[in-house]
Amino acid sequence: MTDRALAVVRAGALTTVQDRGRPGHAHLGVPRSGALDAPAAALVNRLVGNPPEAAVLETTLTGCALRPRCAVTVAVGGAPCPVTVDGRPASWGAPVGVPAGALLDVGAAGSGVRSYVAVSGGVLAEQVLGSRSTDLLSGLGPPPLSDGMVLALGRPRGRHACVDVAPQPAPPAELVLRVTPGPRADWFTPEAVRTFTSRAYLVSAASNRIGLRVEGPPLERARAGELPSEGMVLGAVQVPPDGRPVVFLADHPTTGGYPVIGVVRSRDLPAAAQAVPGTPVRFVAVRER
């Protein structure tokens, strides 16, 4: 094993390897995957001098702890959280030098859901269909991190940024999702369509990388029965039989048989990745661009 590696001391609730994903394979039944908060992942890569396609770690709520076998530069972004190196406080949102053998601890998110950890050189998990991303739905890519796992690192290709702290958007106090009408909006009553874009919902604790689930008023159908399975896109708002919308995120299935009432603008999805359970959600109707 090369000395350019990270040992996982504490894997956390769910920590996965993510990059920009594997778009273009939906016809094979393969989801896009990739970092849910793509701007946060891109920022931490820039901070450590990595190219944009380098793989990072995406933590969920409880962070992780890592011990590099060589001196590295790291940056932590996304959900704000405490960062320490051998127990000493270190910067969040800025490049941090970590000596070989030191313990980097990425703590629990103080707000938001997902923090991103970039390491100089990037994580060298095996590529599948051009991506190193973990896909929880299909099982492609490396498995989620576990205690004792060792991750290989690439060679640094650029200098880290010289900043004290990089500004990042705060996790949403209210999640506003702009939606265009979906291909099956006519499967719902006019009152249901009005409810969808006028009533408040709350982020459900059942949300994950596959979809953002919400709690709130159910949407009544105007048509009975089920659809034949049809293609699904990132941001599609599918409505299962319980009537409560599900916003499809990066690991979503590529086909589905429940009607899609709307599609969320892609630029609103990074905020959805950071919305904690109980966050108010509003769906706002907009016209096509």
C-alpha positions as MATLAB code, in Angstrom:
seq = 'MTDRALAVVRAGALTTVQDRGRPGHAHLGVPRSGALDAPAAALVNRLVGNPPEAAVLETTLTGCALRPRCAVTVAVGGAPCPVTVDGRPASWGAPVGVPAGALLDVGAAGSGVRSYVAVSGGVLAEQVLGSRSTDLLSGLGPPPLSDGMVLALGRPRGRHACVDVAPQPAPPAELVLRVTPGPRADWFTPEAVRTFTSRAYLVSAASNRIGLRVEGPPLERARAGELPSEGMVLGAVQVPPDGRPVVFLADHPTTGGYPVIGVVRSRDLPAAAQAVPGTPVRFVAVRER';
ca = [
       0.000    0.000    0.000;
       1.328    3.422   -0.982;
       2.040    5.902    1.784;
      -0.396    8.283    0.058;
      -3.447    6.973    1.856;
      -6.011    7.747    4.558;
      -7.027    5.372    7.335;
     -10.644    5.668    8.431;
     -10.745    5.872   12.238;
     -14.431    6.810   12.532;
     -16.683    6.358    9.535;
     -19.660    8.261   10.939;
     -23.329    7.657   10.217;
     -22.846    7.578    6.425;
     -19.719    8.741    4.650;
     -19.299    8.050    0.951;
     -16.851    8.815   -1.834;
     -18.348   11.260   -4.347;
     -17.271   13.196   -7.415;
     -19.254   14.801  -10.240;
     -21.124   11.549  -10.857;
     -21.742    9.397  -13.912;
     -24.323   11.206  -16.073;
     -25.308    9.800  -19.447;
     -26.031    6.203  -18.443;
     -29.751    6.377  -17.633;
     -30.467    4.188  -20.672;
     -28.511    1.463  -18.862;
     -30.502    1.967  -15.641;
     -27.559    3.703  -13.945;
     -28.326    6.834  -11.889;
     -26.235    9.979  -12.106;
     -25.039    9.833   -8.466;
     -22.302   12.295   -7.401;
     -22.130   14.826   -4.574;
     -25.584   16.023   -3.513;
     -24.250   19.505   -2.727;
     -22.127   19.834   -5.849;
     -21.079   23.480   -5.260;
     -19.742   22.581   -1.792;
     -17.765   19.641   -3.189;
     -16.340   21.801   -5.979;
     -15.316   24.504   -3.510;
     -13.363   22.225   -1.170;
     -11.560   20.738   -4.177;
     -10.511   24.233   -5.280;
      -9.342   25.059   -1.767;
      -6.840   22.169   -1.724;
      -5.732   22.607   -5.357;
      -7.541   19.590   -6.772;
      -9.095   19.497  -10.253;
     -12.920   19.671  -10.274;
     -13.296   15.965  -11.070;
     -11.354   14.810   -7.988;
     -13.246   12.582   -5.554;
     -14.093   13.903   -2.084;
     -15.800   12.466    0.992;
     -19.443   13.292    1.715;
     -20.379   12.904    5.391;
     -23.899   12.750    6.832;
     -24.750   14.541   10.108;
     -22.073   12.998   12.344;
     -18.877   13.630   10.354;
     -15.904   11.246   10.339;
     -12.314   10.903   11.589;
      -9.330   10.167    9.352;
      -5.591    9.554    9.832;
      -3.398   10.265    6.789;
      -0.249    8.236    6.237;
       1.443   11.242    4.635;
       1.247   14.999    5.079;
      -1.819   16.318    3.265;
      -3.830   19.491    2.834;
      -7.540   19.137    3.556;
     -10.565   21.403    3.380;
     -13.982   20.841    4.928;
     -17.093   22.600    3.619;
     -20.821   22.142    3.114;
     -22.596   21.753    6.450;
     -20.745   23.810    9.101;
     -19.007   21.597   11.668;
     -16.084   21.628   14.106;
     -12.736   20.476   12.680;
      -9.764   19.409   14.786;
      -6.268   18.067   14.083;
      -4.943   15.963   16.974;
      -7.527   17.619   19.193;
      -6.579   21.191   18.277;
      -9.191   23.373   16.542;
      -8.674   23.851   12.801;
     -10.428   25.939   10.195;
     -13.663   24.989    8.468;
     -13.969   26.363    4.928;
     -10.233   26.864    4.448;
      -7.150   24.757    3.598;
      -5.645   22.972    6.614;
      -2.321   21.138    6.744;
      -2.501   17.723    8.415;
       0.825   16.002    9.247;
       1.361   12.297    8.609;
      -0.175   10.238   11.399;
      -2.239   13.090   12.834;
      -5.945   12.587   13.514;
      -8.284   14.765   11.484;
     -11.698   14.842   13.156;
     -14.641   16.251   11.213;
     -17.342   16.754   13.813;
     -21.124   16.620   13.737;
     -22.897   19.177   11.588;
     -23.960   22.209   13.604;
     -26.521   22.966   10.917;
     -27.251   21.325    7.592;
     -26.767   17.637    6.801;
     -23.742   16.928    4.597;
     -20.145   18.082    4.992;
     -17.509   17.586    2.291;
     -13.868   16.674    2.901;
     -11.344   17.244    0.115;
      -7.792   15.919    0.443;
      -4.902   17.079   -1.736;
      -4.577   14.580   -4.581;
      -8.169   13.351   -4.262;
      -9.477    9.943   -3.213;
      -8.396    7.199   -5.652;
     -11.296    4.755   -5.460;
     -11.725    2.544   -8.522;
     -13.683    4.221  -11.308;
     -16.935    2.646  -12.545;
     -18.352    4.104  -15.778;
     -15.992    7.040  -15.442;
     -16.825    7.952  -11.841;
     -15.627    7.142   -8.340;
     -18.991    8.003   -6.782;
     -20.779    5.683   -4.385;
     -24.304    4.969   -5.652;
     -26.516    3.742   -2.812;
     -29.341    2.637   -5.131;
     -27.462    0.505   -7.655;
     -24.477   -0.388   -5.468;
     -21.985    0.875   -8.042;
     -18.778    2.514   -6.873;
     -16.937    2.026   -3.587;
     -18.905    0.971   -0.506;
     -19.695    3.529    2.195;
     -16.775    4.061    4.539;
     -16.326    1.728    7.493;
     -13.961    1.890   10.464;
     -10.495    0.592    9.556;
     -10.879    1.113    5.805;
      -7.856    2.559    3.985;
      -8.369    4.953    1.061;
      -5.651    5.558   -1.522;
      -4.866    9.167   -2.468;
      -3.642   10.672   -5.717;
      -0.648   12.949   -6.153;
      -1.291   16.667   -5.623;
      -1.570   18.539   -8.915;
      -1.880   22.143   -7.765;
      -1.225   24.523   -4.904;
      -3.846   25.061   -2.249;
      -5.745   28.346   -2.121;
      -4.487   31.147    0.125;
      -7.660   32.179    1.933;
      -8.658   32.548    5.564;
     -12.179   31.294    4.924;
     -14.236   30.765    1.771;
     -17.821   32.071    1.930;
     -20.461   29.373    1.590;
     -24.275   29.550    1.672;
     -25.861   28.681    5.006;
     -28.116   25.623    5.185;
     -31.705   26.686    4.474;
     -34.009   27.812    7.258;
     -36.762   27.398    4.666;
     -36.283   25.340    1.513;
     -37.773   27.034   -1.558;
     -37.918   24.736   -4.583;
     -38.898   26.200   -7.942;
     -40.844   23.693  -10.039;
     -41.995   23.560  -13.624;
     -45.113   21.490  -14.419;
     -44.413   17.793  -14.711;
     -45.457   15.473  -17.521;
     -48.256   13.978  -15.383;
     -49.661   17.075  -13.666;
     -53.009   16.227  -15.305;
     -53.181   13.097  -13.153;
     -54.011   15.349  -10.177;
     -57.069   17.391   -9.347;
     -56.870   21.186   -9.860;
     -57.128   21.548   -6.075;
     -54.153   19.188   -5.614;
     -52.063   21.214   -8.056;
     -52.931   24.398   -6.131;
     -52.113   22.684   -2.831;
     -48.728   21.549   -4.159;
     -47.606   25.095   -4.947;
     -49.355   26.997   -2.145;
     -49.177   24.906    1.035;
     -46.192   24.379    3.326;
     -44.473   21.002    3.711;
     -41.731   19.784    6.058;
     -38.617   17.765    5.213;
     -39.111   14.173    6.367;
     -36.544   12.204    8.376;
     -37.003    9.444    5.755;
     -35.097   11.541    3.185;
     -31.822   10.182    1.782;
     -29.536   10.424   -1.247;
     -32.252    8.888   -3.420;
     -34.980   11.385   -2.631;
     -36.101   14.257   -0.435;
     -39.355   13.145    1.182;
     -41.770   15.650    2.676;
     -44.594   15.615    5.183;
     -47.729   17.654    4.609;
     -51.064   17.682    2.777;
     -51.506   14.695    0.435;
     -52.175   15.387   -3.242;
     -55.388   13.885   -4.598;
     -55.351   12.229   -7.971;
     -57.850   12.893  -10.712;
     -57.054    9.547  -12.354;
     -56.935    6.083  -10.842;
     -54.563    3.283  -11.728;
     -50.835    3.302  -12.301;
     -48.578    4.366  -15.130;
     -46.298    2.064  -17.063;
     -42.747    2.767  -15.927;
     -41.254    5.804  -17.647;
     -37.991    7.721  -17.485;
     -37.191    9.849  -14.427;
     -34.880   12.857  -14.285;
     -32.943   14.564  -11.510;
     -35.337   16.844   -9.607;
     -38.492   15.006  -10.677;
     -41.251   15.308   -8.045;
     -42.930   11.921   -7.955;
     -46.122   11.337   -5.988;
     -46.548    7.804   -4.567;
     -49.922    6.416   -3.426;
     -49.762    8.195   -0.045;
     -50.006   11.486   -1.955;
     -46.878   13.081   -0.446;
     -44.270   14.352   -2.911;
     -40.758   12.932   -3.245;
     -38.043   15.017   -4.927;
     -35.572   12.764   -6.731;
     -31.914   13.438   -5.880;
     -28.621   12.096   -7.249;
     -29.138    8.368   -6.566;
     -32.722    8.314   -7.896;
     -34.037    5.419  -10.012;
     -33.940    6.055  -13.745;
     -37.522    4.824  -14.257;
     -40.690    4.922  -12.176;
     -44.402    4.252  -12.333;
     -45.784    6.981  -10.079;
     -46.885   10.252  -11.717;
     -44.524   13.244  -11.758;
     -46.346   16.452  -10.848;
     -43.366   18.772  -11.379;
     -39.602   19.051  -11.832;
     -37.397   21.102   -9.484;
     -34.871   23.489  -11.021;
     -31.422   21.894  -10.778;
     -29.875   24.984   -9.162;
     -32.206   24.542   -6.140;
     -31.135   20.962   -5.422;
     -27.873   21.699   -3.516;
     -29.935   23.442   -0.823;
     -32.159   20.354   -0.633;
     -29.040   18.326    0.233;
     -28.555   20.477    3.361;
     -32.186   20.655    4.588;
     -32.494   18.937    7.960;
     -35.671   17.027    8.915;
     -38.379   19.476    9.933;
     -37.203   22.244    7.598;
     -40.204   24.014    5.999;
     -40.485   23.407    2.246;
     -42.334   25.491   -0.345;
     -42.795   24.460   -3.964;
     -43.025   27.558   -6.156;
     -44.461   27.245   -9.665;
     -42.337   28.809  -12.416;
     -42.510   28.799  -16.200;
     -40.071   27.014  -18.443;
     -36.857   28.917  -19.132;
];
